[in-house]
Amino acid sequence: MMCQCEKETFDLEPLDRVIDELGGRNGTLIPILQRAQEIYGYLPPEVLRRISERTGIPLSQVYGVVTFYAQFYLTRRGKCVIRQCDGTACHVRGAGKIVEAIEKELGIKAGETTPDYRFTFEVVYCLGSCGLSPVAVIDNKVVGRLVPEKMVQILRESK
C-alpha cells in the first residue's frame, strides 16, 4: 500500500513486514521504530499511524517514545549528517569558528537541513573524542583536529 505524506510517497509494505516479524511481542516498539527509520530515513506521521494501527499501541504512546529518544527523527534528514562537537574541549579549541564555517558554506543553521536534503547539520556537546578536538562526525565518520578551512574542504568534496 502506498500513502501520500507531506508531498512524499511511502511504500508501507516494508514496514508491514517489519511489524509482522516483530509485532505482537512485548518490548518491540523501539525495534520497530528503529527499523522504520532505517527504511524511510525518518519517522513521518503516516508511518507512526501505521505502527499504531498495526500494533495496537496508542498513537500518543508511539509519539511519546519517538519524542523521548534523541535517536528518532520526525523530519526528513539530509543524506550526509554533520555533527560538530561544541563540548568544552572542542569549544576552547575553536569549534565555534567551525560552526560558523559550516553555516556559511551550507547556508543553514545548526539543527537544519539543506533544501536539497544533501546535508543536515547538528551541534552536539560531546562525541567522546576530546583528544582529537575539535572533532566532528561526518556521515558517521569521526574527523578530528579540525579547523574551519579543513571543514569547508570536506564539505565541498562531499557536495
C-alpha positions in Angstrom: 0.0 0.0 0.0 1.2 3.5 -0.8 0.4 6.7 1.0 1.0 10.3 0.2 2.5 12.2 3.1 4.0 15.7 3.0 4.4 15.5 -0.8 6.3 12.2 -0.4 5.0 8.8 -1.3 5.9 6.0 1.1 5.6 2.3 0.3 4.3 0.9 3.6 4.8 -2.8 2.7 8.4 -3.0 4.1 7.0 -1.5 7.4 4.2 -4.1 7.4 6.8 -6.9 7.0 8.8 -5.5 10.0 5.6 -5.3 12.1 4.7 -8.8 11.1 8.1 -10.0 12.1 8.4 -8.1 15.4 4.9 -7.1 16.4 2.8 -8.8 19.0 5.6 -9.3 21.4 6.3 -7.1 24.4 9.1 -4.6 24.1 9.0 -4.4 20.3 8.1 -0.7 19.8 11.6 0.6 19.8 13.0 -2.0 17.4 10.0 -1.4 15.1 10.7 2.4 15.2 14.4 1.8 14.6 13.8 -0.4 11.6 11.1 2.0 10.2 13.6 4.9 10.5 16.2 2.7 8.6 13.6 2.2 5.8 12.3 5.8 5.5 15.2 7.9 6.9 12.9 9.4 9.5 9.5 8.8 11.0 6.8 10.6 9.1 3.3 10.8 10.6 1.8 8.2 8.3 4.4 5.7 9.3 3.7 6.3 13.0 0.0 6.0 12.4 0.6 2.6 10.6 2.7 1.4 13.5 0.0 2.4 16.0 -2.8 0.8 13.9 -0.9 -2.5 13.3 0.5 -2.9 16.9 -2.5 -1.6 18.8 -0.2 0.8 20.7 -2.0 4.2 21.1 -0.6 6.8 18.7 0.1 9.1 21.7 2.3 6.5 23.2 4.2 5.9 19.9 4.8 9.7 19.6 5.8 9.8 23.3 8.6 7.2 22.6 9.7 8.9 19.4 10.0 12.3 21.1 11.7 10.9 24.2 14.6 9.3 22.4 17.1 11.5 20.5 17.8 8.7 18.0 14.4 9.2 16.3 13.6 12.0 13.8 10.2 13.4 12.8 11.6 15.4 10.0 13.4 14.4 6.9 17.2 14.5 7.2 20.0 15.1 4.8 21.9 12.2 3.2 25.0 13.4 5.0 24.6 14.3 8.7 27.3 16.6 10.2 27.6 16.6 14.0 30.0 19.3 15.2 31.1 19.0 18.8 31.0 22.1 20.9 31.8 20.5 24.2 34.3 22.1 26.5 37.5 20.7 24.9 36.2 21.4 21.3 34.9 24.8 22.3 38.1 26.1 23.7 40.0 24.8 20.6 37.8 26.8 18.2 34.6 24.8 17.5 32.6 28.0 17.3 34.6 29.1 14.2 34.0 25.7 12.6 30.2 26.0 13.3 30.3 29.4 11.6 32.2 28.0 8.6 29.7 25.1 8.2 26.7 27.5 8.5 28.2 29.8 5.9 29.2 27.0 3.5 25.9 25.2 3.6 23.7 28.2 4.0 21.9 26.7 7.0 22.0 27.0 10.8 22.6 24.2 13.3 19.5 21.9 13.5 18.6 22.5 9.9 18.7 20.5 6.6 19.7 21.9 3.3 16.7 22.3 0.9 18.2 19.6 -1.4 18.4 17.2 1.5 22.1 16.6 1.0 23.2 17.8 4.5 21.8 18.0 8.0 23.9 20.0 10.5 23.8 19.5 14.2 25.8 20.9 17.1 26.4 18.3 19.8 28.1 18.7 23.2 30.4 15.7 23.4 31.4 13.0 21.0 33.8 11.3 23.4 36.8 12.1 21.3 38.2 15.0 23.3 41.8 14.1 22.4 41.0 14.9 18.8 39.3 18.2 19.5 37.9 20.0 17.8 36.1 17.0 16.4 33.0 16.3 14.2 31.2 13.2 13.0 30.5 13.5 9.3 28.4 10.8 7.7 29.2 8.5 10.7 33.0 9.1 10.4 34.9 10.8 13.2 37.1 13.7 11.9 39.4 15.3 14.4 41.8 18.2 14.7 39.5 20.3 12.6 40.0 23.9 11.6 37.4 25.9 9.6 39.3 25.6 6.3 39.5 21.8 6.7 35.8 21.5 7.4 34.9 23.7 4.3 37.2 21.5 2.2 35.4 18.3 3.4 32.0 19.8 2.8 33.0 20.9 -0.8 34.3 17.4 -1.5 31.0 15.9 -0.2 28.8 18.0 -2.5 
